[in-house]
Amino acid sequence: MIEKICTFLTNRIRKEMPELDDERAEVINYGLQNIIGEIPKIFIMLGVAYFLGIFKLALFTFVALFLYKGASGGVHLKTHIGCILFTTIFYCGIPFISQYFVLSTTFKYILIASVWIFGMIMIKLYAPADTEDVPILETKVRKKKQFVSYITFTLGLLIAAVIDSNVISNILILANFLQTIMITKFVYKLTNSKYGYEVYESTSTGSV
């Protein structure tokens, strides 16, 4: 259903802008699918969160991770149902679990430091983690997104270190760690996905 709506909108845009070639139209279509597809995912996720009694915590998790996730990227599941299930589990599971464990101050600082070191290495290696459908090819854009990833990731963990709320601190640590996992080569292989810029580079090399 979403694909049909996006195809219809893309065709209307092409009628208004005949100068668009097939490649740009495909990018527009993919962008529309992401935008329109996000709306039901968010509502379903928040609905489940409300049912579980963690609406505010799930909303906080979504907002707290928004900039880091947007800058660092990560895998995209190939079906809308898969995306909905993953989004719901991710944004509901993190705050739900975070309510049920308490970290000692010393262990919390050690954990935050370990997650930060791991994250900085993964960001250096993989961020921004793009996809085949929308590769990020411009060096300037990649560097900007990587820089934003460093800042937002570090800021999230700093807040986790100083905030008094145990639950909020747990959410920030767990959410930033799991989002970092989502950009790694291991997860890309696990989901049979490929980094967009690597596909582009291999194609370009092969065509020479």
RODO-2510 file (C-alpha; in nm, 4 decimals, decimal comma):
residues 208
     n   res          X          Y          Z
     1     m     0,0000     0,0000     0,0000
     2     i     0,2762     0,2427     0,0987
     3     e     0,4718     0,1568    -0,2179
     4     k     0,1684     0,2366    -0,4335
     5     i     0,1110     0,5704    -0,2599
     6     c     0,4767     0,6674    -0,2971
     7     t     0,4877     0,5604    -0,6620
     8     f     0,1769     0,7694    -0,7302
     9     l     0,3294     1,0734    -0,5590
    10     t     0,6611     1,0252    -0,7391
    11     n     0,4856     1,0112    -1,0769
    12     r     0,2959     1,3307    -0,9947
    13     i     0,6228     1,5011    -0,9017
    14     r     0,7795     1,3873    -1,2310
    15     k     0,4893     1,5357    -1,4232
    16     e     0,5476     1,8685    -1,2509
    17     m     0,9256     1,8386    -1,2896
    18     p     0,9952     1,6599    -1,6192
    19     e     1,3671     1,7317    -1,5864
    20     l     1,3953     1,4612    -1,3172
    21     d     1,5747     1,1535    -1,4451
    22     d     1,5061     0,7960    -1,3339
    23     e     1,7848     0,7974    -1,0761
    24     r     1,6597     1,1107    -0,8996
    25     a     1,3008     0,9883    -0,9172
    26     e     1,4096     0,6653    -0,7475
    27     v     1,5754     0,8633    -0,4665
    28     i     1,2574     1,0716    -0,4236
    29     n     1,0458     0,7576    -0,4142
    30     y     1,2703     0,6016    -0,1519
    31     g     1,2587     0,9193     0,0558
    32     l     0,8796     0,9272     0,0397
    33     q     0,8641     0,5642     0,1499
    34     n     1,0803     0,6461     0,4516
    35     i     0,8734     0,9514     0,5468
    36     i     0,5311     0,7934     0,4949
    37     g     0,6466     0,4617     0,6364
    38     e     0,7720     0,6265     0,9553
    39     i     0,4296     0,7674     1,0462
    40     p     0,2486     0,4347     1,1112
    41     k     0,5617     0,2923     1,2781
    42     i     0,5733     0,5771     1,5283
    43     f     0,2020     0,5567     1,6068
    44     i     0,2117     0,1781     1,6485
    45     m     0,5230     0,1994     1,8650
    46     l     0,3702     0,4674     2,0883
    47     g     0,0445     0,2715     2,1052
    48     v     0,2256    -0,0373     2,2308
    49     a     0,4224     0,1802     2,4726
    50     y     0,1000     0,3280     2,6091
    51     f    -0,0433    -0,0225     2,6558
    52     l     0,2724    -0,1239     2,8452
    53     g     0,2584     0,1890     3,0613
    54     i     0,5874     0,3310     2,9290
    55     f     0,4561     0,5930     2,6867
    56     k     0,6666     0,8821     2,8195
    57     l     0,9801     0,6697     2,8459
    58     a     0,9422     0,5352     2,4907
    59     l     0,8847     0,8869     2,3595
    60     f     1,1947     1,0034     2,5466
    61     t     1,3977     0,7178     2,3960
    62     f     1,2836     0,8114     2,0462
    63     v     1,3649     1,1824     2,0919
    64     a     1,6947     1,1217     2,2742
    65     l     1,8221     0,8973     1,9951
    66     f     1,6813     1,0965     1,7039
    67     l     1,9894     1,3045     1,6133
    68     y     2,2441     1,0275     1,6689
    69     k     2,0410     0,7756     1,4722
    70     g     1,9831     1,0234     1,1901
    71     a     2,3536     1,1045     1,1637
    72     s     2,5021     0,7580     1,2126
    73     g     2,2521     0,5679     0,9954
    74     g     2,2237     0,1918     1,0126
    75     v     2,0498    -0,1030     0,8517
    76     h     1,6987    -0,0856     0,7096
    77     l     1,4887    -0,4021     0,7089
    78     k     1,3521    -0,4932     0,3689
    79     t     0,9806    -0,5070     0,4598
    80     h     0,7548    -0,2516     0,6265
    81     i     0,6219    -0,5149     0,8679
    82     g     0,9764    -0,6015     0,9678
    83     c     1,0535    -0,2322     1,0216
    84     i     0,7402    -0,1845     1,2326
    85     l     0,8213    -0,4853     1,4507
    86     f     1,1838    -0,3831     1,4942
    87     t     1,0982    -0,0190     1,5711
    88     t     0,8392    -0,1248     1,8285
    89     i     1,0694    -0,3748     1,9978
    90     f     1,3609    -0,1297     1,9937
    91     y     1,1863     0,1783     2,1337
    92     c     0,9605    -0,0112     2,3730
    93     g     1,2101    -0,2759     2,4776
    94     i     1,4834    -0,0337     2,5843
    95     p     1,2739     0,1705     2,8325
    96     f     1,0872    -0,1402     2,9523
    97     i     1,4112    -0,3225     3,0401
    98     s     1,5722    -0,0071     3,1807
    99     q     1,3181     0,0039     3,4643
   100     y     1,4337    -0,3247     3,6113
   101     f     1,8036    -0,2903     3,6823
   102     v     2,0127    -0,0525     3,8914
   103     l     2,3813     0,0084     3,8262
   104     s     2,6231     0,0981     4,1013
   105     t     2,7925     0,4344     4,0473
   106     t     3,1332     0,2789     3,9827
   107     f     3,0020     0,0176     3,7411
   108     k     2,7906     0,2781     3,5607
   109     y     3,0956     0,4950     3,4932
   110     i     3,3002     0,1956     3,3768
   111     l     3,0140     0,0855     3,1486
   112     i     2,9704     0,4347     3,0028
   113     a     3,3445     0,4626     2,9375
   114     s     3,3486     0,1209     2,7684
   115     v     3,0440     0,2013     2,5522
   116     w     3,1993     0,5376     2,4589
   117     i     3,5294     0,3824     2,3491
   118     f     3,3482     0,1127     2,1516
   119     g     3,1173     0,3685     1,9942
   120     m     3,3927     0,6078     1,8913
   121     i     3,5740     0,3246     1,7136
   122     m     3,2577     0,2048     1,5377
   123     i     3,1645     0,5589     1,4313
   124     k     3,5134     0,6055     1,2892
   125     l     3,4874     0,2799     1,0955
   126     y     3,1259     0,2804     0,9770
   127     a     2,9383     0,6094     1,0292
   128     p     2,7478     0,7259     0,8433
   129     a     2,6215     0,3740     0,7692
   130     d     2,4229     0,4175     0,4484
   131     t     2,2197     0,1774     0,2342
   132     e     2,2184     0,0597    -0,1257
   133     d     1,8998     0,2548    -0,1950
   134     v     2,0340     0,5845    -0,0648
   135     p     2,4149     0,5831    -0,0638
   136     i     2,5955     0,8807     0,0909
   137     l     2,8692     0,9501    -0,1611
   138     e     2,9777     1,3098    -0,1026
   139     t     3,2859     1,3256     0,1198
   140     k     3,1725     1,6552     0,2742
   141     v     2,8349     1,5098     0,3714
   142     r     2,9917     1,1927     0,5128
   143     k     3,2355     1,3933     0,7271
   144     k     2,9576     1,6171     0,8570
   145     k     2,7371     1,3212     0,9530
   146     q     3,0305     1,1464     1,1167
   147     f     3,1123     1,4592     1,3178
   148     v     2,7500     1,4924     1,4323
   149     s     2,7570     1,1223     1,5274
   150     y     3,0612     1,1776     1,7502
   151     i     2,9003     1,4781     1,9224
   152     t     2,5494     1,3376     1,9775
   153     f     2,6776     0,9982     2,0900
   154     t     2,9178     1,1560     2,3407
   155     l     2,6551     1,4014     2,4643
   156     g     2,4044     1,1222     2,5258
   157     l     2,6528     0,9292     2,7381
   158     l     2,7625     1,2410     2,9283
   159     i     2,4022     1,3061     3,0262
   160     a     2,3717     0,9407     3,1317
   161     a     2,6757     0,9879     3,3566
   162     v     2,5514     1,2966     3,5412
   163     i     2,1717     1,2557     3,5539
   164     d     2,0164     1,1412     3,8824
   165     s     1,7404     0,9276     3,7283
   166     n     1,8460     0,5634     3,7158
   167     v     1,5927     0,4755     3,4447
   168     i     1,6842     0,7668     3,2168
   169     s     2,0530     0,6891     3,2588
   170     n     1,9926     0,3230     3,1694
   171     i     1,7907     0,4242     2,8629
   172     l     2,0627     0,6547     2,7339
   173     i     2,3384     0,3972     2,7798
   174     l     2,1423     0,1098     2,6281
   175     a     1,9910     0,3119     2,3415
   176     n     2,3234     0,4618     2,2323
   177     f     2,4971     0,1247     2,2566
   178     l     2,2330    -0,0592     2,0532
   179     q     2,2169     0,2149     1,7891
   180     t     2,5946     0,1867     1,7534
   181     i     2,5581    -0,1886     1,7039
   182     m     2,3138    -0,1152     1,4183
   183     i     2,5858     0,0519     1,2072
   184     t     2,8397    -0,2295     1,2325
   185     k     2,9418    -0,4657     0,9549
   186     f     2,8304    -0,7600     1,1694
   187     v     2,4662    -0,6425     1,1702
   188     y     2,4802    -0,5582     0,8004
   189     k     2,5948    -0,9143     0,7269
   190     l     2,3368    -1,0565     0,9671
   191     t     2,0552    -0,8750     0,7825
   192     n     2,2046    -0,9397     0,4379
   193     s     2,2496    -0,5660     0,3815
   194     k     2,5271    -0,3670     0,2167
   195     y     2,6755    -0,0235     0,2741
   196     g     2,5706     0,1989    -0,0130
   197     y     2,9061     0,3653    -0,0692
   198     e     3,0821     0,0254    -0,0825
   199     v     2,8394    -0,0963    -0,3500
   200     y     2,8971     0,2250    -0,5481
   201     e     3,2742     0,1968    -0,5185
   202     s     3,2789    -0,1695    -0,6266
   203     t     3,0505    -0,0904    -0,9205
   204     s     3,2636     0,2061    -1,0261
   205     t     3,5821     0,0023    -0,9982
   206     g     3,4332    -0,2803    -1,1978
   207     s     3,3204    -0,0486    -1,4755
   208     v     3,6651     0,0995    -1,5320
***
